Amino acid sequence: MWYTYLRSAAKSSYLEVIILGNMSFISLRELRTSTSRINDMLNDDGKIVVTSNGKPKAVMIQVNENDFEETLTILNQIKLAKAISTIRRTAQSSGASEMSLDEINAEIAQSRKERRDRLEKINA
C-alpha cells in the first residue's frame, strides 16, 4: 500500500488518497471537499472506493452516455447476485437449506394462510 497526496484545487489542504494496485480509496469527507479532483481521478483510474471511518461504503465508477444503461443493468445483476448469495448463506446457517421439498411447500402454505387470515381480518 502506498499513499499519494494530491493538492486540492478548492482547498489549501492536501487530499489523501490510498492506492492499492489500480484501486483508489478516498474518505467521504475528502469526497465532499474535493469533487473536481475526484472527477479527474475517475477519468484517470475509472474507479474509486469511498470509505467511512476506514471501511468501504461505496464504489464510484466512470460511465459515459454510451454505456450508462448497460452499466446500470450490470450493476443490478451484481446486486441480485449478491442478494442471492446472502440468502444462500442465511439458509445454510439456519439449516433451511436442508429442508425437503415437502417441508418447503408446507412453510409456503402456512405463510399464505396467515397472510389470507390477516387480509380477511383487515377487510372484515
C-alpha positions in Angstrom: 0.0 0.0 0.0 1.3 3.5 -0.8 -0.1 7.0 -0.4 -0.4 9.7 -2.9 -1.0 13.3 -1.8 -2.9 15.4 -4.3 -3.3 19.2 -4.0 -7.0 20.1 -3.9 -7.9 23.0 -6.2 -10.6 24.2 -3.9 -8.7 24.0 -0.5 -5.2 24.7 0.6 -5.1 21.3 2.3 -3.9 18.0 0.8 -6.2 15.3 -0.3 -5.1 11.9 0.9 -5.8 9.0 -1.5 -4.8 5.5 -0.7 -3.9 3.5 -3.8 -3.9 -0.4 -3.7 -2.9 -1.8 -7.1 -5.1 0.1 -9.5 -7.9 0.9 -7.0 -8.0 4.3 -5.2 -9.6 4.8 -1.8 -11.0 8.1 -0.6 -12.9 9.1 2.5 -16.4 10.6 2.5 -15.0 13.8 4.0 -12.5 14.2 1.2 -15.1 13.4 -1.4 -17.2 16.3 -0.2 -14.4 18.8 -0.3 -12.6 17.8 -3.4 -15.2 17.0 -6.1 -13.3 18.4 -9.0 -10.2 16.4 -8.2 -12.3 13.2 -7.7 -13.7 13.7 -11.2 -10.1 13.9 -12.5 -9.3 10.7 -10.6 -12.3 8.9 -12.1 -11.2 10.0 -15.6 -7.7 8.6 -14.9 -8.4 5.4 -12.9 -12.0 4.6 -13.8 -13.0 3.6 -10.2 -12.7 4.8 -6.6 -13.7 3.1 -3.3 -15.3 5.6 -0.9 -14.7 4.9 2.8 -16.2 6.0 6.0 -14.2 5.5 9.2 -11.8 3.4 7.1 -14.4 1.0 6.0 -15.6 0.7 2.4 -19.1 2.2 1.8 -19.3 2.7 -2.0 -17.6 2.2 -5.3 -17.6 5.0 -7.8 -17.1 4.0 -11.4 -16.7 6.0 -14.5 -19.5 5.8 -17.0 -20.4 7.7 -20.2 -23.6 8.3 -22.0 -22.9 5.5 -24.5 -22.7 2.7 -21.9 -24.7 4.2 -19.0 -27.7 1.9 -19.3 -25.6 -1.2 -19.9 -23.6 -0.3 -16.8 -26.8 0.1 -14.7 -28.0 -3.3 -16.0 -24.7 -4.9 -15.0 -24.8 -3.2 -11.6 -28.3 -4.5 -11.0 -27.2 -8.0 -11.9 -24.4 -7.8 -9.4 -26.8 -6.6 -6.7 -29.1 -9.5 -7.5 -26.2 -12.0 -7.3 -25.1 -10.5 -4.0 -28.7 -10.8 -2.6 -28.9 -14.5 -3.8 -25.5 -15.2 -2.1 -26.7 -13.6 1.1 -30.0 -15.7 1.0 -27.9 -18.9 0.4 -25.6 -18.1 3.3 -28.6 -17.4 5.6 -30.3 -20.6 4.6 -27.1 -22.6 5.1 -26.5 -21.1 8.6 -30.2 -21.5 9.7 -30.5 -25.1 8.4 -33.2 -24.1 5.9 -31.0 -25.4 3.0 -31.5 -28.9 4.4 -35.4 -28.7 4.2 -37.1 -31.2 2.0 -39.5 -30.0 -0.8 -42.5 -31.1 1.3 -41.3 -29.0 4.2 -40.7 -26.0 2.0 -44.2 -26.4 0.5 -45.7 -26.7 4.0 -43.9 -23.4 5.0 -45.2 -21.6 1.9 -48.8 -22.9 2.5 -48.7 -21.8 6.2 -47.4 -18.4 5.2 -50.1 -17.9 2.6 -52.8 -19.0 5.1 -51.5 -16.5 7.7 -51.5 -13.7 5.0 -55.1 -14.5 3.9 -56.2 -14.6 7.5 -54.6 -11.1 8.1 -56.2 -9.7 5.0 -59.6 -11.1 5.9 -59.3 -9.5 9.3 -58.5 -6.2 7.8 -61.3 -6.3 5.2 -63.9 -7.5 7.8 
